[in-house]
């Protein structure tokens, strides 16, 4: 499952790392757009397999930020 940027902005923080577990509703990254901070949340439980953006990166709406394995090893 890919977690995408909801809008154009700058990545302020990535709060997950590969191998980490996340639950639905937990933030995976924080973007800044128009001087506002926007938390990007996971839509499902899973294990982070890839982090594709880093702090300072400019992203467009729809760019992939994080990739999850929704099943996760051994379930989540």
MIMAR-233518 format. One record per residue (C-alpha): x, y, z; residue number from 1. Coordinates in steps of 0.001 Angstrom, whole numbers, plus 500000, padded with zeros to 6 digits. Layout:
residues N
{X X&Y Y&Z Z&i NUM}
...
This chain:
residues 76
{X 500000&Y 500000&Z 500000&i 1}
{X 501336&Y 503419&Z 499050&i 2}
{X 500804&Y 506446&Z 501255&i 3}
{X 500735&Y 509523&Z 499056&i 4}
{X 501073&Y 513249&Z 499645&i 5}
{X 497607&Y 514817&Z 499810&i 6}
{X 498922&Y 518157&Z 498519&i 7}
{X 501992&Y 519978&Z 497279&i 8}
{X 504417&Y 520869&Z 500046&i 9}
{X 507756&Y 520277&Z 501714&i 10}
{X 508484&Y 517226&Z 503849&i 11}
{X 509258&Y 518463&Z 507371&i 12}
{X 509548&Y 515107&Z 509128&i 13}
{X 509271&Y 511421&Z 508361&i 14}
{X 508218&Y 509686&Z 511576&i 15}
{X 508540&Y 506063&Z 510429&i 16}
{X 511398&Y 503917&Z 509191&i 17}
{X 511623&Y 500661&Z 507244&i 18}
{X 510582&Y 497705&Z 509372&i 19}
{X 508493&Y 499866&Z 511696&i 20}
{X 504865&Y 499018&Z 512390&i 21}
{X 502093&Y 501572&Z 512024&i 22}
{X 498411&Y 501512&Z 512840&i 23}
{X 495627&Y 503093&Z 510826&i 24}
{X 495400&Y 506777&Z 511720&i 25}
{X 498995&Y 507100&Z 512911&i 26}
{X 501111&Y 509775&Z 511215&i 27}
{X 503886&Y 508636&Z 508890&i 28}
{X 505125&Y 512083&Z 507802&i 29}
{X 504517&Y 515780&Z 508304&i 30}
{X 504327&Y 518180&Z 505361&i 31}
{X 504448&Y 521964&Z 505317&i 32}
{X 502262&Y 523812&Z 502858&i 33}
{X 501400&Y 527509&Z 502967&i 34}
{X 503063&Y 527769&Z 506431&i 35}
{X 500780&Y 525061&Z 507853&i 36}
{X 501879&Y 521632&Z 509095&i 37}
{X 499849&Y 518702&Z 507766&i 38}
{X 500211&Y 515224&Z 509279&i 39}
{X 499946&Y 512454&Z 506690&i 40}
{X 498361&Y 509406&Z 508313&i 41}
{X 498334&Y 505739&Z 507439&i 42}
{X 495013&Y 504441&Z 506134&i 43}
{X 495718&Y 500898&Z 507364&i 44}
{X 497776&Y 498851&Z 509793&i 45}
{X 501036&Y 497624&Z 508317&i 46}
{X 504805&Y 497417&Z 508271&i 47}
{X 506869&Y 500096&Z 506535&i 48}
{X 508792&Y 498598&Z 503612&i 49}
{X 510046&Y 501827&Z 501986&i 50}
{X 510450&Y 505496&Z 502823&i 51}
{X 510639&Y 507353&Z 499507&i 52}
{X 510945&Y 510966&Z 500683&i 53}
{X 513169&Y 512699&Z 503196&i 54}
{X 512929&Y 515970&Z 505138&i 55}
{X 513456&Y 518921&Z 502824&i 56}
{X 512033&Y 517167&Z 499754&i 57}
{X 509423&Y 519083&Z 497753&i 58}
{X 506490&Y 516825&Z 496901&i 59}
{X 503509&Y 517170&Z 494602&i 60}
{X 500014&Y 515940&Z 495406&i 61}
{X 499966&Y 512191&Z 494736&i 62}
{X 503700&Y 511584&Z 495203&i 63}
{X 504419&Y 508400&Z 497167&i 64}
{X 505873&Y 509132&Z 500614&i 65}
{X 505877&Y 505711&Z 502269&i 66}
{X 505134&Y 502140&Z 501183&i 67}
{X 503496&Y 499682&Z 503608&i 68}
{X 503005&Y 495957&Z 503587&i 69}
{X 499422&Y 495987&Z 504848&i 70}
{X 499615&Y 492356&Z 505973&i 71}
{X 503039&Y 492674&Z 507533&i 72}
{X 505231&Y 489718&Z 508458&i 73}
{X 503212&Y 487463&Z 510712&i 74}
{X 500279&Y 489886&Z 510647&i 75}
{X 500033&Y 493161&Z 512487&i 76}
